[in-house]
Amino acid sequence: MQISNFFQSGGIVAWPLLGFSILSVALIFERLWFWAKLRQRQNRVIGDTLKRYAHDPEAAIKLLKYNVDLPIARIFLEALELEQPNSEEFRLALESAAQAEIPTLKRFSTVFDTIISVAPLLGLLGTILGLITSFASLKLGDIGGSASAGVTGGISEALTSTVMGLVVAIFTLLFANTFRGLYLREMAQIQEYGGQLELIYRRYYEKGERSYASTQ
């Protein structure tokens, strides 16, 4: 079956399903590009930052500013750019910055959930409309006559719309779950790297406190 005939047989619900499928594909490509960029650069940048910060905090901040497009770099900068914070203030800055980055990491998740929920319902609506068409075309005493074309068309619309709704929902669900897993993994890494940075800062802060106390 040709694509044009396929959408024609799907009835009126085929067009919103087509719109959902195009939207889903576009957002999936955007998220794939986002996560690919993140996974490619993040570990290297943060690893270098933690190594530099222990010996040269200014160099570490400069590296983070150069990679400010990374969410975790923005999180670290929120804490590192505070003026002489104590350990508790440093930790709170990391936590609040991490919370602020959640919408970026979960971007389009609501749209994906909407498509996954609505697409099967549109397919079901198409099924009902197709069956209504079939029964409306069916006339007693005309079985196998001129009404058979209307019955066949209604059944075709019912089955095609169901298939389209399920395909769009399943395709979107697979990628939505993948992105959800990447988000959870990213949040775990933010906590891990944030904890490492906090430990380094605590040593640096406590060392500075001891040096100040010894001069008094």
MDAnalysis code that builds the backbone (N, CA, C; Angstrom):
import MDAnalysis as mda
import numpy as np

u = mda.Universe.empty(648, n_residues=216, atom_resindex=np.repeat(np.arange(216), 3), trajectory=True)
u.add_TopologyAttr("name", ["N", "CA", "C"] * 216)
u.add_TopologyAttr("resid", np.arange(1, 217))
u.add_TopologyAttr("resname", ["MET", "GLN", "ILE", "SER", "ASN", "PHE", "PHE", "GLN", "SER", "GLY", "GLY", "ILE", "VAL", "ALA", "TRP", "PRO", "LEU", "LEU", "GLY", "PHE", "SER", "ILE", "LEU", "SER", "VAL", "ALA", "LEU", "ILE", "PHE", "GLU", "ARG", "LEU", "TRP", "PHE", "TRP", "ALA", "LYS", "LEU", "ARG", "GLN", "ARG", "GLN", "ASN", "ARG", "VAL", "ILE", "GLY", "ASP", "THR", "LEU", "LYS", "ARG", "TYR", "ALA", "HIS", "ASP", "PRO", "GLU", "ALA", "ALA", "ILE", "LYS", "LEU", "LEU", "LYS", "TYR", "ASN", "VAL", "ASP", "LEU", "PRO", "ILE", "ALA", "ARG", "ILE", "PHE", "LEU", "GLU", "ALA", "LEU", "GLU", "LEU", "GLU", "GLN", "PRO", "ASN", "SER", "GLU", "GLU", "PHE", "ARG", "LEU", "ALA", "LEU", "GLU", "SER", "ALA", "ALA", "GLN", "ALA", "GLU", "ILE", "PRO", "THR", "LEU", "LYS", "ARG", "PHE", "SER", "THR", "VAL", "PHE", "ASP", "THR", "ILE", "ILE", "SER", "VAL", "ALA", "PRO", "LEU", "LEU", "GLY", "LEU", "LEU", "GLY", "THR", "ILE", "LEU", "GLY", "LEU", "ILE", "THR", "SER", "PHE", "ALA", "SER", "LEU", "LYS", "LEU", "GLY", "ASP", "ILE", "GLY", "GLY", "SER", "ALA", "SER", "ALA", "GLY", "VAL", "THR", "GLY", "GLY", "ILE", "SER", "GLU", "ALA", "LEU", "THR", "SER", "THR", "VAL", "MET", "GLY", "LEU", "VAL", "VAL", "ALA", "ILE", "PHE", "THR", "LEU", "LEU", "PHE", "ALA", "ASN", "THR", "PHE", "ARG", "GLY", "LEU", "TYR", "LEU", "ARG", "GLU", "MET", "ALA", "GLN", "ILE", "GLN", "GLU", "TYR", "GLY", "GLY", "GLN", "LEU", "GLU", "LEU", "ILE", "TYR", "ARG", "ARG", "TYR", "TYR", "GLU", "LYS", "GLY", "GLU", "ARG", "SER", "TYR", "ALA", "SER", "THR", "GLN"])
u.atoms.positions = np.array([
    [0.846, -1.203, 0.000],
    [0.000, 0.000, 0.000],
    [0.879, 1.250, 0.000],
    [0.574, 2.211, -0.900],
    [1.316, 3.439, -0.956],
    [1.027, 4.298, 0.276],
    [1.980, 5.213, 0.580],
    [1.835, 6.042, 1.767],
    [0.584, 6.906, 1.681],
    [0.345, 7.502, 0.493],
    [-0.839, 8.363, 0.343],
    [-2.125, 7.568, 0.548],
    [-2.167, 6.355, -0.003],
    [-3.348, 5.511, 0.184],
    [-3.501, 5.077, 1.635],
    [-2.354, 4.880, 2.288],
    [-2.384, 4.455, 3.687],
    [-3.024, 5.531, 4.556],
    [-2.612, 6.782, 4.350],
    [-3.190, 7.868, 5.138],
    [-4.638, 8.128, 4.741],
    [-4.953, 7.934, 3.481],
    [-6.333, 8.111, 3.048],
    [-7.244, 7.079, 3.689],
    [-6.756, 5.858, 3.794],
    [-7.565, 4.806, 4.403],
    [-7.655, 4.960, 5.917],
    [-6.733, 5.730, 6.503],
    [-6.765, 5.935, 7.953],
    [-7.826, 6.902, 8.401],
    [-8.429, 7.607, 7.479],
    [-9.509, 8.520, 7.843],
    [-9.009, 9.824, 8.426],
    [-9.896, 10.534, 9.090],
    [-9.588, 11.872, 9.581],
    [-8.532, 11.873, 10.677],
    [-8.446, 10.816, 11.476],
    [-7.472, 10.791, 12.580],
    [-6.056, 10.542, 12.083],
    [-5.903, 10.172, 10.797],
    [-4.565, 9.917, 10.265],
    [-3.724, 11.188, 10.259],
    [-4.344, 12.330, 10.062],
    [-3.580, 13.571, 9.950],
    [-3.051, 14.072, 11.286],
    [-3.829, 14.087, 12.349],
    [-3.199, 14.427, 13.636],
    [-2.142, 13.412, 14.064],
    [-2.338, 12.145, 13.721],
    [-1.314, 11.151, 14.027],
    [-0.045, 11.411, 13.221],
    [-0.199, 11.843, 11.981],
    [0.965, 12.217, 11.183],
    [1.692, 13.400, 11.819],
    [0.912, 14.390, 12.285],
    [1.524, 15.530, 12.964],
    [2.271, 15.107, 14.225],
    [1.691, 14.202, 15.014],
    [2.354, 13.693, 16.209],
    [3.649, 12.965, 15.854],
    [3.616, 12.182, 14.796],
    [4.805, 11.429, 14.415],
    [5.931, 12.362, 13.982],
    [5.608, 13.417, 13.219],
    [6.633, 14.378, 12.789],
    [7.209, 15.111, 13.996],
    [6.321, 15.549, 14.886],
    [6.777, 16.229, 16.103],
    [7.656, 15.318, 16.943],
    [7.250, 14.076, 17.094],
    [8.019, 13.129, 17.898],
    [9.405, 12.910, 17.316],
    [9.497, 12.705, 16.019],
    [10.800, 12.482, 15.371],
    [11.704, 13.697, 15.537],
    [11.145, 14.911, 15.353],
    [11.948, 16.125, 15.490],
    [12.503, 16.273, 16.907],
    [11.670, 16.041, 17.914],
    [12.113, 16.169, 19.304],
    [13.097, 15.063, 19.682],
    [12.906, 13.884, 19.133],
    [13.833, 12.781, 19.405],
    [15.223, 13.110, 18.870],
    [15.308, 13.669, 17.670],
    [16.605, 14.046, 17.108],
    [17.259, 15.135, 17.947],
    [16.464, 16.090, 18.447],
    [17.030, 17.142, 19.296],
    [17.609, 16.557, 20.583],
    [16.880, 15.638, 21.208],
    [17.350, 15.020, 22.441],
    [18.560, 14.115, 22.198],
    [18.575, 13.413, 21.075],
    [19.733, 12.582, 20.758],
    [20.986, 13.433, 20.607],
    [20.852, 14.565, 19.920],
    [21.989, 15.468, 19.764],
    [22.430, 16.021, 21.116],
    [21.484, 16.387, 21.970],
    [21.801, 16.924, 23.293],
    [22.566, 15.912, 24.136],
    [22.053, 14.688, 24.216],
    [22.697, 13.682, 25.064],
    [24.017, 13.203, 24.482],
    [24.135, 13.142, 23.152],
    [25.402, 12.747, 22.541],
    [26.491, 13.764, 22.864],
    [26.150, 15.054, 22.772],
    [27.109, 16.112, 23.115],
    [27.497, 16.028, 24.583],
    [26.518, 15.755, 25.426],
    [26.759, 15.692, 26.864],
    [27.685, 14.529, 27.210],
    [27.375, 13.352, 26.682],
    [28.169, 12.168, 27.018],
    [29.577, 12.244, 26.448],
    [29.740, 12.946, 25.345],
    [31.040, 13.011, 24.689],
    [32.019, 13.894, 25.450],
    [31.539, 14.968, 26.056],
    [32.439, 15.958, 26.639],
    [32.436, 16.003, 28.161],
    [31.333, 15.629, 28.784],
    [31.170, 15.927, 30.192],
    [32.219, 15.280, 31.089],
    [32.427, 13.977, 30.957],
    [33.348, 13.283, 31.855],
    [34.761, 13.858, 31.762],
    [35.199, 14.166, 30.544],
    [36.539, 14.726, 30.376],
    [36.645, 16.101, 31.012],
    [35.647, 16.951, 30.761],
    [35.689, 18.318, 31.295],
    [35.653, 18.314, 32.813],
    [34.748, 17.537, 33.396],
    [34.623, 17.528, 34.854],
    [35.829, 16.863, 35.506],
    [36.366, 15.815, 34.880],
    [37.574, 15.189, 35.418],
    [38.734, 16.169, 35.469],
    [38.930, 16.939, 34.381],
    [39.997, 17.946, 34.361],
    [39.731, 19.055, 35.377],
    [38.465, 19.417, 35.538],
    [38.123, 20.470, 36.494],
    [38.463, 20.069, 37.917],
    [38.113, 18.845, 38.295],
    [38.398, 18.386, 39.654],
    [39.900, 18.301, 39.907],
    [40.664, 17.886, 38.902],
    [42.118, 17.814, 39.067],
    [42.719, 19.203, 39.219],
    [42.232, 20.150, 38.416],
    [42.785, 21.499, 38.472],
    [42.368, 22.241, 39.735],
    [41.149, 22.013, 40.190],
    [40.652, 22.788, 41.321],
    [41.450, 22.522, 42.594],
    [41.965, 21.322, 42.731],
    [42.739, 21.009, 43.930],
    [44.025, 21.821, 44.018],
    [44.533, 22.279, 42.872],
    [45.813, 23.003, 42.855],
    [45.678, 24.431, 42.327],
    [44.725, 24.652, 41.424],
    [44.585, 25.969, 40.796],
    [43.104, 26.264, 40.562],
    [42.395, 26.780, 41.577],
    [40.954, 27.033, 41.439],
    [40.609, 27.951, 40.276],
    [41.431, 28.959, 40.007],
    [41.131, 29.890, 38.919],
    [41.148, 29.188, 37.563],
    [42.079, 28.268, 37.373],
    [42.134, 27.522, 36.112],
    [40.918, 26.628, 35.965],
    [40.457, 26.059, 37.078],
    [39.276, 25.203, 37.024],
    [38.037, 26.018, 36.649],
    [37.894, 27.199, 37.233],
    [36.744, 28.057, 36.915],
    [36.802, 28.499, 35.456],
    [37.986, 28.805, 34.971],
    [38.145, 29.210, 33.575],
    [37.729, 28.079, 32.635],
    [38.094, 26.848, 32.972],
    [37.704, 25.696, 32.152],
    [36.191, 25.509, 32.149],
    [35.559, 25.678, 33.301],
    [34.104, 25.539, 33.379],
    [33.401, 26.625, 32.561],
    [33.900, 27.848, 32.605],
    [33.297, 28.928, 31.827],
    [33.423, 28.669, 30.325],
    [34.497, 28.026, 29.932],
    [34.691, 27.701, 28.512],
    [33.681, 26.637, 28.065],
    [33.225, 25.809, 29.003],
    [32.259, 24.742, 28.700],
    [30.924, 24.993, 29.401],
    [30.506, 26.248, 29.425],
    [29.310, 26.623, 30.173],
    [28.034, 26.069, 29.548],
    [28.112, 25.537, 28.323],
    [26.925, 24.937, 27.709],
    [26.568, 23.596, 28.339],
    [27.486, 23.023, 29.131],
    [27.203, 21.772, 29.829],
    [26.459, 22.066, 31.139],
    [25.367, 21.365, 31.422],
    [24.621, 21.635, 32.662],
    [25.459, 21.506, 33.921],
    [26.293, 20.486, 33.987],
    [27.073, 20.286, 35.214],
    [28.118, 21.377, 35.382],
    [28.589, 21.958, 34.278],
    [29.526, 23.080, 34.379],
    [28.832, 24.298, 34.989],
    [27.598, 24.538, 34.593],
    [26.840, 25.654, 35.177],
    [26.564, 25.413, 36.661],
    [26.334, 24.160, 37.025],
    [26.099, 23.825, 38.435],
    [27.339, 24.121, 39.266],
    [28.501, 23.677, 38.787],
    [29.742, 23.912, 39.525],
    [30.050, 25.404, 39.643],
    [29.788, 26.156, 38.572],
    [30.099, 27.583, 38.598],
    [29.256, 28.323, 39.630],
    [28.005, 27.884, 39.813],
    [27.145, 28.537, 40.801],
    [27.765, 28.479, 42.191],
    [28.430, 27.384, 42.507],
    [29.054, 27.239, 43.821],
    [30.444, 27.880, 43.870],
    [31.220, 27.693, 42.807],
    [32.603, 28.161, 42.826],
    [32.718, 29.677, 42.733],
    [31.699, 30.333, 42.193],
    [31.761, 31.780, 42.042],
    [31.215, 32.532, 43.255],
    [30.792, 31.796, 44.292],
    [30.412, 32.459, 45.539],
    [31.640, 33.050, 46.218],
    [31.435, 34.118, 46.948],
    [32.548, 34.763, 47.648],
    [32.761, 34.112, 49.009],
    [33.810, 33.329, 49.106],
    [34.237, 32.684, 50.342],
    [33.071, 32.044, 51.112],
    [32.356, 31.120, 50.489],
    [31.259, 30.457, 51.205],
    [31.798, 29.431, 52.191],
    [31.039, 29.163, 53.239],
    [31.420, 28.049, 54.105],
    [30.951, 26.743, 53.458],
    [31.222, 25.620, 54.094],
    [30.920, 24.324, 53.490],
    [29.430, 24.124, 53.256],
    [28.614, 24.594, 54.205],
    [27.167, 24.432, 54.068],
    [26.626, 25.277, 52.925],
    [27.091, 26.501, 52.799],
    [26.656, 27.369, 51.705],
    [27.085, 26.803, 50.350],
    [28.276, 26.231, 50.327],
    [28.777, 25.628, 49.086],
    [27.884, 24.461, 48.672],
    [27.510, 23.618, 49.626],
    [26.659, 22.466, 49.322],
    [25.274, 22.911, 48.856],
    [24.707, 23.907, 49.534],
    [23.384, 24.404, 49.148],
    [23.409, 25.015, 47.754],
    [24.488, 25.684, 47.399],
    [24.604, 26.263, 46.065],
    [24.625, 25.170, 44.999],
    [25.335, 24.088, 45.266],
    [25.362, 22.963, 44.328],
    [23.982, 22.347, 44.178],
    [23.297, 22.146, 45.295],
    [21.980, 21.504, 45.250],
    [20.946, 22.369, 44.530],
    [20.929, 23.659, 44.819],
    [19.951, 24.536, 44.169],
    [20.237, 24.677, 42.681],
    [21.509, 24.726, 42.299],
    [21.859, 24.802, 40.878],
    [21.479, 23.519, 40.154],
    [21.642, 22.382, 40.818],
    [21.255, 21.108, 40.205],
    [19.752, 21.047, 39.977],
    [18.983, 21.552, 40.936],
    [17.526, 21.592, 40.772],
    [17.124, 22.490, 39.603],
    [17.851, 23.581, 39.422],
    [17.538, 24.504, 38.328],
    [17.803, 23.898, 36.961],
    [18.680, 22.902, 36.887],
    [19.015, 22.277, 35.604],
    [18.078, 21.128, 35.236],
    [17.209, 20.712, 36.141],
    [16.311, 19.592, 35.860],
    [15.431, 19.842, 34.639],
    [14.810, 21.029, 34.488],
    [13.990, 21.246, 33.281],
    [14.761, 21.076, 31.987],
    [16.040, 21.454, 31.965],
    [16.851, 21.273, 30.763],
    [17.086, 19.792, 30.477],
    [17.376, 19.025, 31.509],
    [17.652, 17.599, 31.338],
    [16.389, 16.811, 30.990],
    [15.235, 17.272, 31.464],
    [13.964, 16.576, 31.206],
    [13.148, 17.266, 30.107],
    [13.802, 18.046, 29.295],
    [13.100, 18.822, 28.272],
    [12.302, 17.910, 27.341],
    [11.096, 18.317, 27.036],
    [10.174, 17.622, 26.130],
    [9.603, 16.328, 26.716],
    [9.898, 16.006, 27.957],
    [9.358, 14.764, 28.518],
    [7.832, 14.818, 28.612],
    [7.294, 16.001, 28.903],
    [5.833, 16.140, 28.953],
    [5.213, 15.951, 27.573],
    [5.892, 16.471, 26.540],
    [5.391, 16.297, 25.169],
    [5.400, 14.821, 24.787],
    [6.483, 14.124, 25.134],
    [6.554, 12.694, 24.836],
    [5.440, 11.931, 25.551],
    [5.223, 12.247, 26.811],
    [4.160, 11.569, 27.564],
    [2.788, 11.832, 26.954],
    [2.587, 13.062, 26.479],
    [1.307, 13.395, 25.849],
    [1.099, 12.595, 24.568],
    [2.137, 12.509, 23.741],
    [2.032, 11.749, 22.486],
    [1.769, 10.278, 22.776],
    [2.477, 9.735, 23.768],
    [2.308, 8.318, 24.111],
    [0.883, 8.038, 24.586],
    [0.292, 8.992, 25.292],
    [-1.064, 8.793, 25.820],
    [-2.142, 9.043, 24.773],
    [-1.947, 10.083, 23.945],
    [-3.006, 10.504, 23.034],
    [-3.032, 9.679, 21.751],
    [-1.866, 9.260, 21.248],
    [-1.817, 8.546, 19.969],
    [-2.690, 7.281, 19.966],
    [-2.608, 6.400, 20.974],
    [-3.505, 5.227, 20.969],
    [-4.985, 5.609, 21.056],
    [-5.279, 6.701, 21.782],
    [-6.669, 7.131, 21.881],
    [-7.190, 7.631, 20.528],
    [-6.337, 8.327, 19.778],
    [-6.735, 8.740, 18.434],
    [-6.948, 7.519, 17.536],
    [-6.071, 6.519, 17.708],
    [-6.261, 5.284, 16.951],
    [-7.574, 4.609, 17.293],
    [-7.922, 4.605, 18.579],
    [-9.205, 4.035, 19.003],
    [-10.370, 4.841, 18.443],
    [-10.216, 6.168, 18.427],
    [-11.260, 7.009, 17.845],
    [-11.448, 6.682, 16.368],
    [-10.333, 6.493, 15.670],
    [-10.429, 6.109, 14.262],
    [-11.106, 4.760, 14.084],
    [-10.842, 3.842, 15.009],
    [-11.499, 2.535, 14.950],
    [-13.012, 2.673, 15.082],
    [-13.423, 3.491, 16.049],
    [-14.860, 3.689, 16.262],
    [-15.502, 4.360, 15.049],
    [-14.851, 5.386, 14.504],
    [-15.394, 6.070, 13.337],
    [-15.481, 5.130, 12.135],
    [-14.466, 4.281, 11.989],
    [-14.495, 3.316, 10.892],
    [-15.624, 2.322, 11.035],
    [-15.854, 1.846, 12.253],
    [-16.956, 0.909, 12.480],
    [-18.314, 1.580, 12.262],
    [-18.403, 2.835, 12.662],
    [-19.645, 3.567, 12.410],
    [-19.908, 3.669, 10.911],
    [-18.850, 3.956, 10.156],
    [-18.993, 4.020, 8.696],
    [-19.432, 2.686, 8.125],
    [-18.852, 1.619, 8.659],
    [-19.201, 0.279, 8.166],
    [-20.662, -0.037, 8.429],
    [-21.111, 0.208, 9.665],
    [-22.498, -0.112, 10.000],
    [-23.482, 0.801, 9.270],
    [-23.073, 2.048, 9.024],
    [-23.947, 2.964, 8.298],
    [-24.118, 2.532, 6.847],
    [-23.078, 1.893, 6.301],
    [-23.148, 1.458, 4.903],
    [-23.854, 0.123, 4.752],
    [-24.010, -0.584, 5.853],
    [-24.594, -1.917, 5.799],
    [-26.123, -1.822, 5.785],
    [-26.714, -2.434, 4.793],
    [-28.169, -2.440, 4.665],
    [-28.653, -3.875, 4.579],
    [-29.708, -4.159, 5.299],
    [-30.268, -5.504, 5.254],
    [-30.751, -5.830, 3.840],
    [-30.459, -7.010, 3.386],
    [-30.867, -7.450, 2.062],
    [-29.929, -7.012, 0.966],
    [-28.872, -6.240, 1.328],
    [-27.929, -5.782, 0.305],
    [-26.526, -6.305, 0.587],
    [-26.430, -7.376, 1.362],
    [-25.132, -7.967, 1.676],
    [-24.488, -8.472, 0.390],
    [-23.254, -8.056, 0.170],
    [-22.557, -8.480, -1.033],
    [-22.875, -7.617, -2.228],
    [-23.737, -6.611, -2.040],
    [-24.080, -5.737, -3.147],
    [-23.288, -4.455, -3.086],
    [-23.943, -3.338, -3.380],
    [-23.244, -2.054, -3.445],
    [-22.767, -1.566, -2.075],
    [-23.381, -2.056, -1.006],
    [-22.981, -1.619, 0.334],
    [-21.661, -2.215, 0.779],
    [-21.190, -3.272, 0.093],
    [-19.964, -3.940, 0.530],
    [-18.756, -3.022, 0.449],
    [-18.744, -2.106, -0.513],
    [-17.612, -1.178, -0.636],
    [-17.517, -0.261, 0.572],
    [-18.671, 0.236, 1.041],
    [-18.673, 1.093, 2.217],
    [-18.264, 0.341, 3.463],
    [-18.701, -0.904, 3.586],
    [-18.318, -1.725, 4.739],
    [-16.828, -1.983, 4.741],
    [-16.292, -2.325, 3.579],
    [-14.849, -2.601, 3.469],
    [-14.029, -1.360, 3.783],
    [-14.481, -0.202, 3.265],
    [-13.763, 1.042, 3.546],
    [-13.786, 1.394, 5.018],
    [-14.901, 1.177, 5.681],
    [-14.984, 1.477, 7.110],
    [-14.090, 0.585, 7.936],
    [-14.042, -0.704, 7.587],
    [-13.169, -1.632, 8.311],
    [-11.702, -1.278, 8.080],
    [-11.372, -0.901, 6.841],
    [-9.997, -0.495, 6.533],
    [-9.589, 0.723, 7.349],
    [-10.496, 1.700, 7.453],
    [-10.215, 2.896, 8.258],
    [-10.020, 2.534, 9.721],
    [-10.846, 1.625, 10.223],
    [-10.744, 1.229, 11.625],
    [-9.402, 0.570, 11.926],
    [-8.989, -0.375, 11.080],
    [-7.734, -1.102, 11.319],
    [-6.519, -0.213, 11.097],
    [-6.540, 0.604, 10.059],
    [-5.394, 1.457, 9.750],
    [-5.143, 2.485, 10.841],
    [-6.177, 3.127, 11.332],
    [-6.009, 4.135, 12.377],
    [-5.486, 3.505, 13.667],
    [-5.943, 2.296, 13.974],
    [-5.434, 1.602, 15.166],
    [-3.945, 1.334, 15.045],
    [-3.536, 0.835, 13.887],
    [-2.116, 0.553, 13.655],
    [-1.285, 1.829, 13.769],
    [-1.742, 2.898, 13.158],
    [-0.996, 4.156, 13.193],
    [-0.840, 4.672, 14.615],
    [-1.917, 4.642, 15.383],
    [-1.845, 5.118, 16.760],
    [-0.869, 4.319, 17.601],
    [-0.888, 2.993, 17.438],
    [0.023, 2.140, 18.206],
    [1.469, 2.333, 17.783],
    [1.709, 2.466, 16.489],
    [3.082, 2.639, 15.996],
    [3.678, 3.940, 16.528],
    [2.918, 5.029, 16.453],
    [3.414, 6.318, 16.952],
    [3.688, 6.245, 18.448],
    [2.782, 5.638, 19.209],
    [2.943, 5.558, 20.659],
    [4.137, 4.674, 21.042],
    [4.274, 3.520, 20.398],
    [5.372, 2.595, 20.734],
    [6.720, 3.203, 20.372],
    [6.804, 3.805, 19.193],
    [8.059, 4.431, 18.759],
    [8.481, 5.529, 19.725],
    [7.536, 6.373, 20.111],
    [7.854, 7.460, 21.036],
    [8.199, 6.931, 22.420],
    [7.511, 5.886, 22.855],
    [7.752, 5.323, 24.187],
    [9.165, 4.771, 24.317],
    [9.656, 4.113, 23.283],
    [11.001, 3.539, 23.331],
    [12.045, 4.618, 23.572],
    [11.943, 5.715, 22.841],
    [12.929, 6.786, 23.004],
    [12.703, 7.564, 24.294],
    [11.449, 7.754, 24.683],
    [11.164, 8.470, 25.936],
    [11.767, 7.726, 27.128],
    [11.661, 6.409, 27.142],
    [12.260, 5.623, 28.222],
    [13.783, 5.698, 28.180],
    [14.349, 5.732, 26.977],
    [15.799, 5.879, 26.848],
    [16.255, 7.209, 27.425],
    [15.548, 8.283, 27.097],
    [15.911, 9.599, 27.617],
    [15.700, 9.679, 29.121],
    [14.691, 8.990, 29.625],
    [14.462, 8.972, 31.073],
    [15.628, 8.267, 31.782],
    [16.107, 7.192, 31.191],
    [17.260, 6.509, 31.767],
    [18.512, 7.376, 31.736],
    [18.730, 8.113, 30.648],
    [19.870, 9.021, 30.567],
    [19.763, 10.134, 31.595],
    [18.548, 10.616, 31.824],
    [18.343, 11.664, 32.835],
    [18.693, 11.150, 34.227],
    [18.222, 9.961, 34.572],
    [18.523, 9.402, 35.894],
    [20.016, 9.172, 36.068],
    [20.661, 8.700, 35.008],
    [22.110, 8.492, 35.071],
    [22.843, 9.822, 35.228],
    [22.372, 10.840, 34.528],
    [23.001, 12.158, 34.633],
    [22.860, 12.736, 36.034],
    [21.684, 12.593, 36.641],
    [21.493, 13.100, 37.992],
    [22.391, 12.375, 38.988],
    [22.582, 11.067, 38.772],
    [23.492, 10.316, 39.644],
    [24.922, 10.819, 39.489],
    [25.334, 11.129, 38.264],
    [26.687, 11.640, 38.046],
    [26.855, 13.038, 38.621],
    [25.806, 13.855, 38.520],
    [25.878, 15.191, 39.112],
    [26.089, 15.087, 40.619],
    [25.375, 14.167, 41.261],
    [25.560, 13.972, 42.700],
    [26.960, 13.461, 43.011],
    [27.453, 12.534, 42.191],
    [28.793, 11.965, 42.420],
    [29.873, 13.028, 42.263],
    [29.860, 13.739, 41.128],
    [30.875, 14.755, 40.886],
    [30.723, 15.936, 41.842],
    [29.470, 16.280, 42.160],
    [29.258, 17.353, 43.124],
    [29.813, 17.003, 44.491],
    [29.650, 15.735, 44.890],
    [30.223, 15.290, 46.157],
    [31.741, 15.356, 46.157],
    [32.357, 14.995, 45.043],
    [33.812, 15.085, 44.949],
    [34.292, 16.524, 45.041],
    [33.585, 17.420, 44.336],
    [33.960, 18.838, 44.399],
    [33.778, 19.388, 45.807],
    [32.705, 18.979, 46.476],
    [32.462, 19.450, 47.834],
    [33.552, 18.975, 48.790],
    [34.009, 17.738, 48.616],
    [35.087, 17.236, 49.473],
    [36.374, 18.029, 49.260],
    [36.678, 18.313, 47.996],
    [37.879, 19.102, 47.714],
    [37.758, 20.488, 48.338],
    [36.563, 21.090, 48.197],
    [36.380, 22.430, 48.757],
    [36.456, 22.403, 50.283],
    [35.884, 21.361, 50.895],
    [35.943, 21.271, 52.357],
    [37.387, 21.231, 52.836],
    [38.231, 20.453, 52.156],
    [39.648, 20.401, 52.536],
    [40.286, 21.778, 52.355],
    [39.963, 22.422, 51.236],
    [40.520, 23.739, 50.950],
    [40.035, 24.758, 51.980],
    [38.737, 24.702, 52.304],
    [38.157, 25.652, 53.248],
    [38.712, 25.430, 54.650],
    [38.763, 24.176, 55.083],
    [39.270, 23.878, 56.417],
    [40.753, 24.216, 56.532],
    [41.489, 23.997, 55.436],
    [42.905, 24.351, 55.438],
    [43.075, 25.854, 55.581],
    [42.218, 26.612, 54.884],
    [42.268, 28.060, 55.009],
    [41.885, 28.529, 56.406],
    [40.907, 27.854, 57.020],
    [40.501, 28.219, 58.374],
    [41.633, 27.959, 59.364],
    [42.317, 26.839, 59.188],
    [43.429, 26.532, 60.099],
    [44.566, 27.517, 59.920],
    [44.826, 27.901, 58.653],
    [45.909, 28.855, 58.398],
    [45.577, 30.202, 59.018],
    [44.309, 30.591, 58.918],
    [43.896, 31.877, 59.498],
    [43.992, 31.832, 61.031],
    [43.583, 30.691, 61.608],
    [43.625, 30.582, 63.068],
    [45.065, 30.590, 63.592],
    [45.982, 30.005, 62.842],
    [47.363, 29.930, 63.293],
    [48.046, 31.286, 63.272],
    [47.538, 32.215, 62.454],
    [48.130, 33.549, 62.384],
    [47.613, 34.470, 63.486],
    [46.539, 34.050, 64.179],
    [45.969, 34.897, 65.239],
    [46.715, 34.731, 66.561],
])
